[in-house]
Amino acid sequence: MMARALLAALTVAATASAAALDIRTEDYRDNATQGAVGAVTGRALAEGLRPAAPERPVTDVGITLVPRSQAVLTRLGEIRNRARRDLNAFRTSAGAIVEARRAYERALSEVGAADLVRFTVVDAEGRFDVQRIPAGGWLLIAQRAVYTRKESSQLSKRERRLFERQPKLTGYYAVTIWLRELTVSPGSLEVVELTDRNAWMTAVQEERVLDASP
C-alpha cells in the first residue's frame, strides 16, 4: 500500500510539473529516438583593440541550449523590461535571469527530461559545438560575466558613522547575455555568432557586504 501511495504521489507530481511546462518533451524524445537530430555550432568574439584590428575570440562564455518555451521567453523579457525601468531591478537583473533559466531546467528535470538541457563552454578560440540535438525549437542562452571590484571611498568619520550599518558595494558582475531562438531540422547545422554588438542584454549583479567600520 505504501509503495502504491508513493508511486501515485510521484505520478501526480510529474503530472503537475508537466502541466507547468508549455512544451511537449515527448516530441523531442521521439525525434532523438528516430535520429532526427541536428547540431548547433558557433563562436564568441569581441571587437578588436584598435579600430582596424580583427575581432578577438572570447573564452569565458557559457552556452545553454533548452527547448523553446514561450513562457521562458516571456519571463526573460519581463526581467529585461523591468531592469530598464527600475534601478533596483537592474542591480539584480543578472541573478534574476540565471534563476529563470534554472527554474526551467528544474521543471524539465522533474518530468524526466533533464537530458534536454545541453550545456557547454567555448574553447580557447571562442568556439562551441553541440551535436545530436533533437529536431525542434530551441533557445540558446549564453552568458559572460566580468567582475569589477569597487575601490573603497575616502569617507569622513561622520560619513562612516552615518553609513556604518548600510550594505556597502564591494563590486559587481557585468553579465553579457545572448538569447537566440533556433529551429533545428534533421541533419541541419545551425551557426551562431556571438559578438559585443548582438548581445540581447547587459545585466548586473551587485556584491554588497555590511560595513561595520568605526
N, C-alpha and C positions, 0 to 999 in steps of 0.2 A: 504493500500500500504506500509506504513512504517513497519507494522508488518511482511508483507511478505518479505520485504527487509532485515529486521533484521534476520528473520528465514533463509533466503538464505545466509546471511553473516556468521551466526553460522554454517550452514551446510558446507560451504566452509572451514571455519577454522578447523572444526572437520576432514574434509577430508584431509586437509594439514597435520594435526597432525598425523593422521593415516598413511599417506604416509611416515612420518618421522620415524615411528616405523618399525622394521623388524620382528615383531611377529603378530600373529593372536589372538587378545584378545578374539574374539568370541569363539575360541576353548576352552579357559579356562572357559568362562562363561557357555558354553554348558556342559562341564564336571561337573561343580558345580551344575547346574540345575538337571542333571541326577544322582547326588550322587556319581559320580566317583571322589572321594577325598581320600587323604591320610594325613599323618602327618609327621612333622619333629621335632625331639627332640634331645637333646644333652647336653653337659656340657663343661664349660670353666675351664681349670686347669692350674696351674703354678707349676714349679718344686719345690720340697721341699727345705727348707733352708739348709739342710745337704745332703750329697751325698746319704745316705741310707734312707732319710726321704720320706714319701709318698707325692704325688702331692697334692697341696692345691687348693681349689676352688677359682676362681676369680669372684668377684661380680659386677664389673663395666664394663660390656661388653654389647653393644647394638647389636641386631640381626635384620637385614633387609632381607626379602625374596621378590624377584621380579621375574617375568617371565624371563626365559633365553633369552638374547639378544646378538647375536654375535657382534653387533655394540657396545654395552656397554663393552663387554669383550675386544674388540679391543681398545677402548678408555682407559680403565683401564690399559691395557698392555702398551700402549704408555706412559702413565704417569709414570709408574714404570720404563720403559726403559730410559726415559729421565732423571728421578731423579738419575739413576745410572751413567749417563754421565755428567750431568750438576749440579754443586753445587747449583747454584741459583734455579734451578728447585726443587732440593731436599729440600731446605729450605721452600718451599711452597707446597710440594707434598701432605701433608695430606688434605689441603684445596682443592686441585685440585681433589682428589679422592672423597671427600664429594660432591663437586659441580657436578661432573659427575653423581653420584648417584641421586642427587636431580633433575638434568635436566631430567633424565629418568623418575623419579617419576612424574614430572610436565607433561611430554609428555603423560604418562598413564592417568593422571587426565584430561587432555584436551580432550581425546577421551572417557571420561566417565568410565574409568577403574581404578579409584583410589583404589577400593576395592581389586585390585590385588597386592597392596603394603602391605605387612604384617610386622609389627614391634613389637618387644618385647625386654625385658631386662632379663638378667639372675637373678635368685633368690639368696638367701643367700648361697646356696650350689653350685652356679655356673651353675645351670640347667636352661634349657629353653624348652618350648614345644609349638608348633604351630599346631593347629588342623584344619581339614576341608580345606586342601589345594587342589585346583583343580588339577587333574592329568595333567602331562606335564613336560616340562623342567623348572627348576627354578635356580636362583642364590641366594646363601646365602652370604651376605656381613656382616661381623661382625667387630666391631672395639672397641678398648680400648685405651683411651687417658690418659697419665700420664704427669702432668705438672711439669717442673723443673724450678725453679727460678734461674737466674744468678746473683751472687753477684757483686756489683759494683767494678770495678777495681780501684786500687790506682794510679791515674794519676797525673802527674806533671801539674803545671799551663800552661806550654807550650803545653802539650798534650791536656789539656782541651780546650784551645783556638783553637787548630788545628781541634778537632773533635766536637766542640760545636754545630754545625748545622747538624751533622750526626745522623740519627736514631740509637738509642742505643738498643742493645739487652737486654731485661729485663728478658726473659725467653723463654721457648719453650714447645710445646706439642710433646711428643714422642708417636706416634699412631701406635699400632699394628693392622694390618688389616688381616683378614682371608677371603678368597674367595673360595667358593665351588660351583661346578656345580652339581645339583641334578636332578634326574629323579623320579618324584612322580607317582606311579601307584595306581590304585583304591585299597583301603584297605591296602596300604603299610605303613610302619613306617621307615623313613629314620633316622638313628642315626649318629650324627656328634660330634666329639670330637675336641675341640679347645685347643691347647697347645702352649707353647713357641716354640716348635720345628717344628710345622707345619704351622706357620704363613705365609701368602702369601707375606707380605711386612711390613717393618717398615718404616713409613713415619714421617715427621717432619713439624710442623707449627710454625714458629718463631713469637715471640711477640716483637715488637720494638716500642720505643717512641722517639720523637725528644728531644734530650738532649740540653738544653739551659743553662747549668750550666756555671757560670762565670769562 
